Amino acid sequence: MNTTNNTILITGGSAGIGFEIAKLLSEKGNNVIITGRNEERLNQAASKLNNVKTMVSDVSNPEDVAQLVKQINTDFPQLNMVINNAGRASVYNLIAENANAFEKAEDEMLTNYLSIIRLNEKLLPLLKKQENPAIVNVSSIVAFVPSGLASYSASKAALHSYTQYLRLALSKETNVKVFELMPPLVDTEFSAPIGGKAGLSPTLVAEELVSALEKDTFEIRVGQTEDMYRLYLSSPEEALKLMNHVGIEEIVS
């Protein structure tokens, strides 16, 4: 698809992968709108970018989403791409006493999965009117193989499944293309608590996305995600061990 002269909404666009995607797409001549919960962080991000608008909005809040959609329809009726990047992750011991696993999983599932369904549903009527429309859902390597972030992994697995069928359903009746970006560990503030400094550059992830959009590559398995996916297809058990460093010496020897 064409990656210039689009009007693009990026949720969670003030930092990390979302920011780098906004930067790259704005530099390519697109009109970019970034959202986030923190107005100060949004303004700081926008000050470093060109041709970018900001909207304070929490994707997990239904009132915020309703207002966002209303404003988009009024101010940006030419919107033709939605990049669902906003996410939430909790680092905790799933089996520890008083882990509050349910509350944390509920929050992750709402932000990482259910909120995406809600926003897509509300914006699809507008997207269907455009000539070059697309949805990008940002999942993760853990959509295939769960990590120690068990409930986060489950939310991304749900998103992967939803994305696959959404692509199939829309391809039958509309021209809306559906992409899924699946990064491995990335060096962002978001992933810092789980060793993100050792991860991939978010700039590289953004570049891989744009390249895939141009080629209509709908599943974008960046870096180590491709390797893990191939291992998962051949041996799910070994992939699970490798992801969680259990018996890793037996796998790589």
Buried (B, 14 or more C-beta within 10 A) or exposed (E): BEBEEBBBBBBBBBBBBBBBBBBBBBEBEBBBBBBBBEEEBBEBBBEEBEEBBBBBBBBBBEEBBEBBBEEBBEEBEBBBBBBBBBBBBBEBEEEEEEEEBEEBBEBBBBBBBBBBBBBBEBBBEBBEEBEBBBBBBBBBBBBBBBBBBBBBBBBBBBBBEBBBEBBEEBEEEEBBBBBBBBBBBBBBEBBEEBEBEEBBEBBBBBBBBBEBBEEEEBBBBBBBBBBBBEBBEEEEEBBBBBBEEEEEEEBEE
